[in-house]
Amino acid sequence: MWLGDIPVELQGLTIPEEKLISLHRHNSCIIKLQSPFHSMATAQGALKGNCITFLQNTPNIVNSLPLKMADLCDTLKVIFIGARPPERLQLKRILTVRKKKIVEALGWLKKYNILYKNVDINLDNIAELPENDIPEPIITTMEQILNDKEVPSERAGYIPDPLSNSTELNISNVIPINNSAVLDVNGSSISSEEINNYLLKKIKNGGTNDEMNVENIYLIPHSSKPVNEYFNPKLLAGLYPTLFCYGLGAPEDQSRPLTINLREHIRYLLSYDDRRFETNHSFIFVVFNLLQRRDACFHAQLIAT
């Protein structure tokens, strides 16, 4: 369960930078920015935002990194709601991509992360990256809703609102971001085909607990390259290279001499001392979705007449 410290090369990455260097993409991300003030004079004083994670059924796989800008925009969307659009300088804090940072991060991962050994570093894609700026495709695809009506529930997060008291505000380029997700709480996204495949596999193995504990089950994806979500430590390690920096310590690693329950392992990660998992913008939602999908399949029953 060793994770190692986060190296300097992987510290301080923005959400776009993290997505550019990840092996898998399991979710779409919408960054919703709002001005908390109604006055045009103070509209640029501060911004706040929600980072909303939309989970996909199956992660996509990449063989070369970093991603193309077009692929980044497929999974990252920025929406601004307020009296007038924010200045580019305000957005740089959360949307900046730094070419040097990407090169250093990929170089470190390829040298020390076991999952990146065979990943090609695409120099053409690196050449398209800005030196230290927001990628132009993110700006051009940003939606702007120019009104100041806000829905309080959309701004709710897990921490007290730092913008609730306007008398304590300073003009700052720091944008507080609350994390949230759109989850399938009823398991309706689990297709009948996925459940049937699970049950047929269970029947084929005789349905014993020992056999179920070691079987590999592939969920039916919307992609030509499915990723195994069962007993696959490479999944979360590939999704979050800034959390599992060396490609080690992920749940359900069958090489461990002692089996650790998935739920207990996730609970351990979320209580890790440096809070890397707890504060990540999407980790908690992705692992919840994995547990939810597994529960839906595990409790399914096949009725024959």
Beta strands, then each sheet from edge to edge (+ up, - down):
strand 1: 24-34
strand 2: 48-61
strand 3: 64-65
strand 4: 76-81
strand 5: 120-121
strand 6: 143-145
strand 7: 177-182
sheet 1: 6+ 4+ 1+ 2- 7-
sheet 2: 3+ 5+
end
